[in-house]
């Protein structure tokens, strides 16, 4: 699953974005990747490991919902239903 969220542009600044990706890893667990930053600028990548798919999916949905509450808008989804 992957979702790309972006804040509406304000003024002269580039919009901020968050990309969440959930995928199985090579050891039978699950990996949640959180990439955030400013379009055209620096970004930060955080990686979280989960043993169960249910735990990883719950963390993915919680992270997505938190960003939606902060004013981000869904721009692109792959492999997941839109909220």
Backbone as a chain_set.jsonl record, in Angstrom:
{"seq": "XXXXXXXXXXXXXXXXXXXXXXXXXXXXXXXXXXXXXXXXXXXXXXXXXXXXXXXXXXXXXXXXXXXXXXXXXXXXXXXXXXX", "coords": {"N": [[0.837, -1.173, 0.0], [0.377, 2.253, -0.65], [0.359, 5.734, -0.043], [0.149, 9.112, -0.975], [0.328, 12.226, 0.382], [-0.418, 15.721, 0.497], [0.049, 19.121, 1.493], [-1.987, 21.974, 0.833], [-0.595, 24.505, -1.304], [0.878, 27.438, 0.13], [1.276, 30.798, -0.155], [4.538, 31.758, -1.182], [5.969, 29.499, -0.662], [7.012, 26.103, -1.227], [4.798, 23.298, -1.316], [4.285, 21.064, 1.506], [4.832, 17.555, 1.949], [3.789, 14.144, 2.584], [4.583, 10.795, 2.395], [3.41, 7.583, 2.674], [4.252, 4.209, 2.936], [3.58, 0.763, 2.824], [4.846, -2.419, 3.079], [5.744, -5.902, 2.619], [8.632, -7.301, 4.255], [11.879, -8.869, 3.764], [12.085, -10.846, 5.667], [9.693, -11.904, 6.48], [8.199, -10.147, 7.96], [6.672, -6.876, 8.288], [7.016, -3.627, 6.845], [6.833, -0.221, 7.492], [7.16, 2.71, 5.832], [7.849, 6.108, 6.215], [7.956, 8.992, 4.567], [8.749, 12.372, 4.542], [8.609, 15.887, 3.847], [9.521, 18.878, 2.059], [8.293, 19.766, -1.09], [10.626, 19.522, -3.633], [12.678, 20.033, -1.92], [14.535, 19.231, 1.068], [14.131, 15.963, 2.534], [12.799, 13.598, 4.906], [13.222, 10.298, 6.008], [11.63, 7.717, 7.649], [11.641, 4.523, 9.152], [9.708, 1.776, 10.134], [9.37, -1.332, 11.732], [7.317, -4.239, 11.726], [5.921, -7.23, 13.064], [3.497, -8.479, 12.532], [0.955, -8.318, 10.013], [-1.472, -7.088, 10.585], [-0.865, -5.306, 12.7], [0.886, -3.598, 11.359], [-0.802, -2.547, 9.357], [-2.661, -1.2, 10.942], [-1.005, 0.782, 12.092], [-0.299, 2.132, 9.74], [-2.802, 3.175, 8.892], [-3.399, 4.796, 11.098], [-1.304, 6.672, 10.981], [-1.865, 7.832, 8.493], [-4.432, 8.945, 8.987], [-3.778, 10.801, 10.976], [-2.264, 12.66, 9.531], [-4.19, 13.587, 7.739], [-5.865, 14.941, 9.504], [-4.21, 17.044, 10.086], [-4.431, 18.657, 7.903], [-3.477, 17.786, 5.463], [-3.917, 16.597, 2.102], [-5.122, 13.818, 0.234], [-3.335, 12.817, -2.526], [-2.55, 10.732, -4.153], [-3.064, 7.258, -4.344], [-2.154, 3.84, -3.931], [-2.939, 0.53, -4.104], [-4.57, 0.655, -1.861], [-7.62, 1.449, -0.194], [-9.242, 4.599, -0.457], [-9.615, 6.975, 2.249]], "CA": [[0.0, 0.0, 0.0], [1.104, 3.521, -0.663], [-0.469, 6.93, -0.13], [0.904, 10.356, -1.061], [-0.481, 13.335, 0.881], [0.242, 17.005, 0.308], [-0.665, 20.29, 1.98], [-2.192, 22.98, -0.216], [0.464, 25.517, -1.289], [0.538, 28.712, 0.775], [2.249, 31.849, -0.452], [5.638, 31.451, -2.094], [6.637, 28.269, -0.242], [6.611, 24.834, -1.827], [3.952, 22.546, -0.382], [4.868, 19.953, 2.251], [4.225, 16.283, 1.588], [4.046, 12.939, 3.365], [4.318, 9.575, 1.644], [3.407, 6.405, 3.534], [4.316, 2.962, 2.177], [3.535, -0.44, 3.637], [5.238, -3.551, 2.234], [6.394, -6.995, 3.351], [10.091, -7.297, 4.169], [12.467, -10.142, 3.358], [12.108, -11.783, 6.777], [8.339, -12.294, 6.84], [7.546, -9.072, 8.695], [6.136, -5.77, 7.5], [7.778, -2.394, 6.979], [6.129, 1.028, 7.23], [8.076, 3.804, 5.506], [7.244, 7.441, 6.267], [8.821, 10.016, 3.981], [8.107, 13.688, 4.639], [9.477, 17.002, 3.515], [8.98, 19.942, 1.231], [8.475, 19.436, -2.499], [11.81, 20.161, -4.181], [13.636, 20.325, -0.857], [14.988, 18.099, 1.866], [13.099, 15.056, 3.04], [13.19, 12.718, 6.007], [12.664, 8.96, 5.85], [11.6, 6.919, 8.873], [11.281, 3.135, 8.883], [9.205, 1.05, 11.295], [9.222, -2.764, 11.464], [6.222, -4.914, 12.424], [5.903, -8.671, 12.851], [2.189, -8.882, 12.025], [0.369, -7.417, 9.025], [-2.532, -6.31, 11.236], [-0.226, -4.209, 13.427], [1.419, -2.668, 10.362], [-1.941, -1.868, 8.73], [-3.203, -0.27, 11.937], [-0.068, 1.905, 12.171], [-0.431, 2.854, 8.473], [-4.057, 3.927, 8.926], [-3.28, 5.815, 12.138], [-0.412, 7.714, 10.451], [-2.616, 8.517, 7.426], [-5.491, 9.749, 9.595], [-3.15, 11.923, 11.676], [-1.888, 13.666, 8.531], [-5.432, 14.171, 7.231], [-6.316, 15.901, 10.516], [-3.3, 18.196, 10.035], [-4.723, 19.459, 6.72], [-2.942, 17.205, 4.236], [-4.924, 16.04, 1.205], [-4.661, 12.645, -0.503], [-3.075, 13.124, -3.93], [-2.341, 9.5, -4.89], [-3.048, 6.024, -3.555], [-1.872, 2.618, -4.68], [-3.125, -0.671, -3.317], [-5.343, 0.903, -0.641], [-8.856, 2.216, -0.378], [-9.166, 5.965, 0.043], [-10.406, 7.161, 3.463]], "C": [[0.881, 1.234, 0.0], [0.105, 4.656, -0.767], [0.448, 8.152, -0.096], [-0.036, 11.48, -0.661], [0.301, 14.63, 0.74], [-0.608, 18.112, 0.904], [-0.886, 21.244, 0.822], [-1.081, 24.031, -0.148], [-0.02, 26.806, -0.628], [1.64, 29.723, 0.48], [3.291, 31.396, -1.45], [6.346, 30.154, -1.753], [6.133, 27.066, -1.023], [5.764, 24.069, -0.829], [4.726, 21.427, 0.305], [4.13, 18.683, 1.836], [4.586, 15.199, 2.587], [3.696, 11.763, 2.47], [4.458, 8.391, 2.6], [3.384, 5.173, 2.655], [4.346, 1.789, 3.139], [3.816, -1.625, 2.726], [5.846, -4.655, 3.092], [7.912, -6.878, 3.215], [10.593, -8.703, 3.844], [12.419, -11.222, 4.439], [10.721, -12.188, 7.259], [7.589, -11.271, 7.657], [7.011, -8.02, 7.74], [6.893, -4.499, 7.828], [6.908, -1.2, 6.595], [7.172, 2.113, 7.01], [7.298, 5.109, 5.515], [8.254, 8.435, 5.714], [8.081, 11.336, 4.049], [9.123, 14.767, 4.304], [8.741, 18.042, 2.717], [9.279, 19.593, -0.222], [9.663, 20.226, -3.043], [12.878, 20.467, -3.149], [14.065, 19.056, -0.137], [13.809, 17.237, 2.299], [13.685, 14.197, 4.153], [12.491, 11.386, 5.787], [12.77, 8.222, 7.171], [11.067, 5.54, 8.536], [10.851, 2.465, 10.181], [8.972, -0.398, 10.887], [8.095, -3.339, 12.318], [6.275, -6.4, 12.098], [4.603, -9.138, 12.204], [1.643, -7.848, 11.052], [-0.716, -6.541, 9.649], [-1.96, -5.108, 11.977], [0.291, -3.146, 12.457], [0.295, -1.883, 9.693], [-2.563, -0.846, 9.675], [-2.32, 0.968, 12.054], [-0.152, 2.769, 10.914], [-1.671, 3.74, 8.504], [-4.015, 5.051, 9.959], [-2.415, 6.982, 11.652], [-1.129, 8.523, 9.365], [-3.668, 9.446, 8.016], [-4.93, 10.959, 10.329], [-2.772, 13.031, 10.693], [-3.121, 14.338, 7.927], [-5.983, 15.211, 8.209], [-5.464, 17.157, 10.517], [-3.495, 19.039, 8.769], [-4.123, 18.944, 5.43], [-4.088, 16.616, 3.417], [-4.321, 14.861, 0.469], [-4.532, 13.021, -1.976], [-3.006, 11.852, -4.774], [-2.396, 8.328, -3.931], [-2.763, 4.858, -4.49], [-2.044, 1.438, -3.745], [-3.91, -0.486, -2.039], [-6.6, 1.676, -0.985], [-8.676, 3.607, 0.207], [-10.04, 6.111, 1.273], [-11.727, 7.843, 3.187]], "O": [[1.972, 1.252, 0.57], [-0.883, 4.555, -1.494], [1.389, 8.222, 0.695], [-1.079, 11.672, -1.287], [1.527, 14.642, 0.85], [-1.837, 18.063, 0.837], [-0.055, 21.317, -0.083], [-0.663, 24.413, 0.946], [-1.168, 27.215, -0.799], [2.8, 29.511, 0.832], [2.977, 30.734, -2.439], [7.244, 29.74, -2.487], [4.972, 27.018, -1.429], [5.982, 24.175, 0.378], [5.698, 20.906, -0.24], [2.969, 18.723, 1.43], [5.556, 15.318, 3.336], [2.629, 11.741, 1.856], [5.489, 8.22, 3.249], [2.582, 5.092, 1.724], [5.052, 1.818, 4.147], [3.125, -1.826, 1.727], [6.398, -4.387, 4.159], [8.418, -6.416, 2.192], [9.793, -9.623, 3.671], [12.685, -12.39, 4.156], [10.589, -12.758, 8.342], [6.436, -11.506, 8.018], [6.911, -8.248, 6.534], [7.356, -4.313, 8.953], [6.32, -1.169, 5.514], [7.974, 2.4, 7.898], [6.231, 5.215, 4.91], [9.289, 8.686, 6.331], [6.916, 11.418, 3.66], [10.33, 14.582, 4.456], [7.511, 18.089, 2.697], [10.389, 19.174, -0.548], [9.704, 21.451, -2.93], [13.884, 21.098, -3.471], [13.965, 17.952, -0.674], [12.673, 17.696, 2.415], [14.901, 14.09, 4.31], [11.315, 11.345, 5.426], [13.852, 8.111, 7.749], [10.149, 5.403, 7.729], [11.534, 2.567, 11.2], [8.436, -0.661, 9.81], [7.938, -2.975, 13.483], [6.633, -6.784, 10.985], [4.605, -10.086, 11.418], [1.84, -6.647, 11.238], [-0.861, -5.376, 9.278], [-2.509, -4.01, 11.892], [0.151, -1.948, 12.701], [0.426, -0.677, 9.483], [-2.946, 0.246, 9.254], [-2.831, 2.086, 12.11], [-0.084, 3.995, 11.0], [-1.598, 4.925, 8.178], [-4.539, 6.138, 9.717], [-2.751, 8.143, 11.883], [-1.016, 9.748, 9.321], [-3.788, 10.599, 7.6], [-5.537, 12.029, 10.309], [-2.943, 14.212, 10.995], [-3.093, 15.534, 7.635], [-6.508, 16.242, 7.79], [-5.937, 18.225, 10.906], [-2.794, 20.033, 8.583], [-4.244, 19.599, 4.395], [-5.102, 16.189, 3.969], [-3.143, 14.888, 0.112], [-5.49, 13.483, -2.597], [-3.352, 11.866, -5.955], [-1.843, 8.391, -2.833], [-3.089, 4.892, -5.676], [-1.377, 1.35, -2.714], [-3.921, -1.385, -1.198], [-6.636, 2.452, -1.94], [-8.033, 3.773, 1.244], [-11.085, 5.468, 1.368], [-12.508, 8.072, 4.111]]}, "num_chains": 1, "name": "protein.A"}
